[in-house]
Amino acid sequence: QGCEWLTRNVDKIATRTDRYCPRGHVKGGCKKSCDFCPCVDNAEYRITLDDGTEQGCQWLVSDALLSVFRIQDYCFADDGVSASVVGNECVLSCGFCL
């Protein structure tokens, strides 16, 4: 089930969000549905790349062909499900506004 399932049925929103949003991977991946944060990137945050250069959150999605790989590599924690530090700072660019 996707994030939209949490809020699809108005009568079940409270039950579903109370039950599932405390789980780290749900809270991190469904920030908007879980009402966990505003759905914006931190404009001051910089991602340090492997070569030492720094980029803003927009870099994650600036190249349509590379964005899928960048999001997977930078937005998720090692478990591949929870949000990383970058994911928590670049909520919109990482696609966590669901």
Backbone as JSON Lines, residues from 0, in Angstrom:
{"i":0,"aa":"Q","n":[0.84,-1.18,0.0],"ca":[0.0,0.0,0.0],"c":[0.88,1.24,0.0]}
{"i":1,"aa":"G","n":[0.47,2.22,-0.73],"ca":[1.22,3.46,-0.8],"c":[0.78,4.46,0.25]}
{"i":2,"aa":"C","n":[1.46,5.59,0.28],"ca":[1.16,6.63,1.25],"c":[-0.27,7.14,1.14]}
{"i":3,"aa":"E","n":[-0.78,7.22,-0.07],"ca":[-2.13,7.74,-0.25],"c":[-3.18,6.89,0.46]}
{"i":4,"aa":"W","n":[-2.89,5.62,0.67],"ca":[-3.81,4.72,1.37],"c":[-4.07,5.2,2.8]}
{"i":5,"aa":"L","n":[-3.07,5.81,3.42],"ca":[-3.24,6.28,4.8],"c":[-4.37,7.29,4.93]}
{"i":6,"aa":"T","n":[-4.56,8.09,3.92],"ca":[-5.54,9.18,4.01],"c":[-6.67,9.06,2.98]}
{"i":7,"aa":"R","n":[-6.75,7.96,2.29],"ca":[-7.77,7.78,1.25],"c":[-9.19,7.76,1.83]}
{"i":8,"aa":"N","n":[-9.4,7.03,2.91],"ca":[-10.72,6.9,3.53],"c":[-10.8,7.84,4.72]}
{"i":9,"aa":"V","n":[-11.6,8.88,4.61],"ca":[-11.69,9.92,5.64],"c":[-12.03,9.33,7.01]}
{"i":10,"aa":"D","n":[-12.86,8.3,7.03],"ca":[-13.27,7.7,8.3],"c":[-12.15,6.91,8.97]}
{"i":11,"aa":"K","n":[-11.1,6.57,8.24],"ca":[-10.02,5.74,8.79],"c":[-8.69,6.45,8.92]}
{"i":12,"aa":"I","n":[-8.63,7.74,8.58],"ca":[-7.36,8.47,8.62],"c":[-6.7,8.39,9.98]}
{"i":13,"aa":"A","n":[-7.42,8.73,11.03],"ca":[-6.84,8.75,12.38],"c":[-6.34,7.38,12.79]}
{"i":14,"aa":"T","n":[-7.13,6.35,12.53],"ca":[-6.73,4.98,12.89],"c":[-5.48,4.55,12.14]}
{"i":15,"aa":"R","n":[-5.46,4.81,10.84],"ca":[-4.32,4.39,10.03],"c":[-3.05,5.17,10.35]}
{"i":16,"aa":"T","n":[-3.17,6.49,10.48],"ca":[-1.96,7.28,10.76],"c":[-1.45,7.0,12.17]}
{"i":17,"aa":"D","n":[-2.35,6.81,13.13],"ca":[-1.91,6.46,14.49],"c":[-1.2,5.12,14.52]}
{"i":18,"aa":"R","n":[-1.65,4.2,13.71],"ca":[-1.08,2.85,13.7],"c":[0.22,2.76,12.9]}
{"i":19,"aa":"Y","n":[0.25,3.38,11.73],"ca":[1.38,3.18,10.83],"c":[2.44,4.28,10.84]}
{"i":20,"aa":"C","n":[2.07,5.52,11.09],"ca":[3.04,6.61,11.02],"c":[4.17,6.54,12.05]}
{"i":21,"aa":"P","n":[3.96,5.94,13.22],"ca":[5.1,5.81,14.14],"c":[6.22,4.89,13.63]}
{"i":22,"aa":"R","n":[5.94,4.08,12.65],"ca":[6.97,3.21,12.06],"c":[7.92,4.07,11.24]}
{"i":23,"aa":"G","n":[9.19,3.94,11.48],"ca":[10.2,4.79,10.86],"c":[10.12,4.89,9.35]}
{"i":24,"aa":"H","n":[9.96,3.75,8.69],"ca":[9.94,3.79,7.23],"c":[8.67,4.44,6.69]}
{"i":25,"aa":"V","n":[7.57,4.36,7.41],"ca":[6.34,5.02,6.98],"c":[6.44,6.51,7.25]}
{"i":26,"aa":"K","n":[6.88,6.85,8.43],"ca":[7.03,8.26,8.81],"c":[8.0,8.97,7.86]}
{"i":27,"aa":"G","n":[9.1,8.3,7.52],"ca":[10.09,8.89,6.63],"c":[9.65,8.96,5.19]}
{"i":28,"aa":"G","n":[8.9,7.97,4.74],"ca":[8.49,7.92,3.35],"c":[7.16,8.59,3.05]}
{"i":29,"aa":"C","n":[6.37,8.83,4.09],"ca":[5.04,9.43,3.9],"c":[4.89,10.66,4.8]}
{"i":30,"aa":"K","n":[5.85,11.54,4.73],"ca":[5.9,12.7,5.62],"c":[4.63,13.55,5.57]}
{"i":31,"aa":"K","n":[4.13,13.79,4.38],"ca":[2.94,14.63,4.27],"c":[1.71,13.9,4.81]}
{"i":32,"aa":"S","n":[1.52,12.66,4.43],"ca":[0.38,11.89,4.92],"c":[0.41,11.72,6.43]}
{"i":33,"aa":"C","n":[1.6,11.62,6.97],"ca":[1.76,11.46,8.42],"c":[1.81,12.8,9.13]}
{"i":34,"aa":"D","n":[1.67,13.9,8.39],"ca":[1.7,15.25,8.94],"c":[2.96,15.45,9.78]}
{"i":35,"aa":"F","n":[4.09,14.99,9.23],"ca":[5.34,15.0,9.95],"c":[6.19,16.23,9.68]}
{"i":36,"aa":"C","n":[5.96,16.88,8.55],"ca":[6.78,18.04,8.25],"c":[6.18,18.83,7.1]}
{"i":37,"aa":"P","n":[6.63,20.05,6.93],"ca":[6.19,20.78,5.73],"c":[6.82,20.14,4.5]}
{"i":38,"aa":"C","n":[6.16,20.25,3.41],"ca":[6.61,19.59,2.19],"c":[7.48,20.54,1.37]}
{"i":39,"aa":"V","n":[8.64,20.89,1.92],"ca":[9.58,21.78,1.24],"c":[11.01,21.3,1.51]}
{"i":40,"aa":"D","n":[11.88,21.63,0.58],"ca":[13.3,21.36,0.78],"c":[13.9,22.46,1.66]}
{"i":41,"aa":"N","n":[14.91,22.11,2.42],"ca":[15.66,23.09,3.2],"c":[16.59,23.81,2.22]}
{"i":42,"aa":"A","n":[16.3,25.07,1.94],"ca":[17.05,25.84,0.94],"c":[18.51,26.05,1.32]}
{"i":43,"aa":"E","n":[18.83,25.94,2.59],"ca":[20.21,26.16,3.04],"c":[21.03,24.88,3.1]}
{"i":44,"aa":"Y","n":[20.38,23.75,3.0],"ca":[21.09,22.47,3.13],"c":[21.93,22.18,1.89]}
{"i":45,"aa":"R","n":[23.12,21.62,2.1],"ca":[24.02,21.25,1.0],"c":[24.4,19.78,1.13]}
{"i":46,"aa":"I","n":[24.34,19.1,0.02],"ca":[24.75,17.7,-0.07],"c":[26.21,17.68,-0.48]}
{"i":47,"aa":"T","n":[27.03,17.01,0.29],"ca":[28.44,16.87,-0.06],"c":[28.6,15.62,-0.91]}
{"i":48,"aa":"L","n":[29.02,15.81,-2.13],"ca":[29.2,14.69,-3.07],"c":[30.53,13.99,-2.82]}
{"i":49,"aa":"D","n":[30.7,12.84,-3.43],"ca":[31.92,12.05,-3.26],"c":[33.17,12.82,-3.66]}
{"i":50,"aa":"D","n":[33.05,13.73,-4.62],"ca":[34.22,14.49,-5.06],"c":[34.47,15.74,-4.21]}
{"i":51,"aa":"G","n":[33.66,15.91,-3.16],"ca":[33.84,17.04,-2.24],"c":[33.06,18.28,-2.58]}
{"i":52,"aa":"T","n":[32.46,18.32,-3.77],"ca":[31.65,19.49,-4.12],"c":[30.32,19.43,-3.37]}
{"i":53,"aa":"E","n":[29.68,20.57,-3.27],"ca":[28.41,20.64,-2.57],"c":[27.31,21.08,-3.52]}
{"i":54,"aa":"Q","n":[26.15,20.49,-3.34],"ca":[24.99,20.8,-4.18],"c":[23.76,20.99,-3.28]}
{"i":55,"aa":"G","n":[22.82,21.78,-3.75],"ca":[21.55,21.94,-3.05],"c":[20.62,20.79,-3.38]}
{"i":56,"aa":"C","n":[19.5,20.75,-2.72],"ca":[18.53,19.67,-2.91],"c":[18.08,19.54,-4.36]}
{"i":57,"aa":"Q","n":[17.94,20.62,-5.06],"ca":[17.46,20.6,-6.44],"c":[18.35,19.74,-7.35]}
{"i":58,"aa":"W","n":[19.61,19.6,-6.99],"ca":[20.54,18.78,-7.77],"c":[20.03,17.35,-7.91]}
{"i":59,"aa":"L","n":[19.34,16.86,-6.9],"ca":[18.84,15.49,-6.93],"c":[17.95,15.22,-8.14]}
{"i":60,"aa":"V","n":[17.2,16.23,-8.55],"ca":[16.23,16.05,-9.64],"c":[16.55,16.9,-10.87]}
{"i":61,"aa":"S","n":[17.72,17.47,-10.91],"ca":[18.07,18.37,-12.02],"c":[18.35,17.63,-13.33]}
{"i":62,"aa":"D","n":[18.62,16.35,-13.28],"ca":[18.87,15.55,-14.48],"c":[17.89,14.38,-14.47]}
{"i":63,"aa":"A","n":[16.93,14.4,-15.39],"ca":[15.87,13.39,-15.4],"c":[16.42,11.96,-15.47]}
{"i":64,"aa":"L","n":[17.5,11.76,-16.2],"ca":[18.06,10.41,-16.34],"c":[18.76,9.94,-15.07]}
{"i":65,"aa":"L","n":[19.36,10.85,-14.34],"ca":[20.11,10.49,-13.15],"c":[19.32,10.6,-11.86]}
{"i":66,"aa":"S","n":[18.17,11.27,-11.89],"ca":[17.44,11.55,-10.65],"c":[17.04,10.29,-9.89]}
{"i":67,"aa":"V","n":[16.64,9.24,-10.58],"ca":[16.25,8.0,-9.9],"c":[17.43,7.44,-9.09]}
{"i":68,"aa":"F","n":[18.61,7.46,-9.68],"ca":[19.79,6.94,-9.0],"c":[20.22,7.85,-7.85]}
{"i":69,"aa":"R","n":[20.17,9.15,-8.1],"ca":[20.56,10.1,-7.05],"c":[19.63,9.99,-5.85]}
{"i":70,"aa":"I","n":[18.34,9.9,-6.1],"ca":[17.37,9.79,-5.0],"c":[17.63,8.52,-4.21]}
{"i":71,"aa":"Q","n":[17.83,7.42,-4.89],"ca":[18.09,6.15,-4.19],"c":[19.39,6.22,-3.4]}
{"i":72,"aa":"D","n":[20.41,6.79,-3.98],"ca":[21.72,6.85,-3.33],"c":[21.78,7.83,-2.16]}
{"i":73,"aa":"Y","n":[21.08,8.93,-2.26],"ca":[21.22,10.0,-1.26],"c":[20.04,10.15,-0.31]}
{"i":74,"aa":"C","n":[18.83,9.84,-0.74],"ca":[17.64,10.13,0.07],"c":[17.29,9.06,1.08]}
{"i":75,"aa":"F","n":[17.77,7.86,0.86],"ca":[17.4,6.75,1.74],"c":[18.57,6.32,2.63]}
{"i":76,"aa":"A","n":[18.23,5.86,3.81],"ca":[19.23,5.33,4.74],"c":[19.71,3.98,4.21]}
{"i":77,"aa":"D","n":[20.66,3.4,4.89],"ca":[21.25,2.14,4.45],"c":[20.24,1.0,4.32]}
{"i":78,"aa":"D","n":[19.13,1.09,5.06],"ca":[18.12,0.03,4.97],"c":[17.31,0.11,3.67]}
{"i":79,"aa":"G","n":[17.48,1.22,2.91],"ca":[16.79,1.38,1.64],"c":[15.33,1.77,1.76]}
{"i":80,"aa":"V","n":[14.87,1.99,2.99],"ca":[13.47,2.31,3.21],"c":[13.32,3.62,3.98]}
{"i":81,"aa":"S","n":[14.06,3.78,5.04],"ca":[13.98,4.98,5.88],"c":[14.68,6.16,5.2]}
{"i":82,"aa":"A","n":[14.25,7.35,5.58],"ca":[14.89,8.56,5.03],"c":[16.26,8.76,5.65]}
{"i":83,"aa":"S","n":[17.21,9.2,4.84],"ca":[18.55,9.55,5.32],"c":[18.53,11.0,5.78]}
{"i":84,"aa":"V","n":[19.67,11.52,6.19],"ca":[19.78,12.94,6.54],"c":[19.38,13.78,5.34]}
{"i":85,"aa":"V","n":[19.87,13.41,4.16],"ca":[19.51,14.14,2.94],"c":[18.0,14.06,2.72]}
{"i":86,"aa":"G","n":[17.43,12.9,2.91],"ca":[15.99,12.73,2.74],"c":[15.18,13.6,3.68]}
{"i":87,"aa":"N","n":[15.67,13.79,4.89],"ca":[14.97,14.62,5.85],"c":[15.11,16.11,5.54]}
{"i":88,"aa":"E","n":[16.18,16.49,4.87],"ca":[16.41,17.89,4.52],"c":[15.84,18.25,3.14]}
{"i":89,"aa":"C","n":[15.8,17.27,2.25],"ca":[15.36,17.49,0.87],"c":[14.05,16.74,0.63]}
{"i":90,"aa":"V","n":[13.08,16.99,1.46],"ca":[11.82,16.25,1.46],"c":[11.12,16.28,0.1]}
{"i":91,"aa":"L","n":[11.02,17.45,-0.47],"ca":[10.32,17.59,-1.76],"c":[11.09,16.93,-2.89]}
{"i":92,"aa":"S","n":[12.37,17.23,-3.0],"ca":[13.19,16.66,-4.08],"c":[13.31,15.15,-3.98]}
{"i":93,"aa":"C","n":[13.31,14.62,-2.77],"ca":[13.4,13.17,-2.58],"c":[12.07,12.46,-2.85]}
{"i":94,"aa":"G","n":[11.01,13.23,-3.03],"ca":[9.72,12.62,-3.33],"c":[8.99,12.12,-2.12]}
{"i":95,"aa":"F","n":[9.3,12.67,-0.95],"ca":[8.65,12.2,0.28],"c":[7.39,12.98,0.63]}
{"i":96,"aa":"C","n":[6.91,13.79,-0.26],"ca":[5.7,14.59,-0.01],"c":[4.48,13.83,-0.49]}
{"i":97,"aa":"L","n":[4.25,12.71,0.09],"ca":[3.12,11.86,-0.31],"c":[2.17,11.69,0.85]}
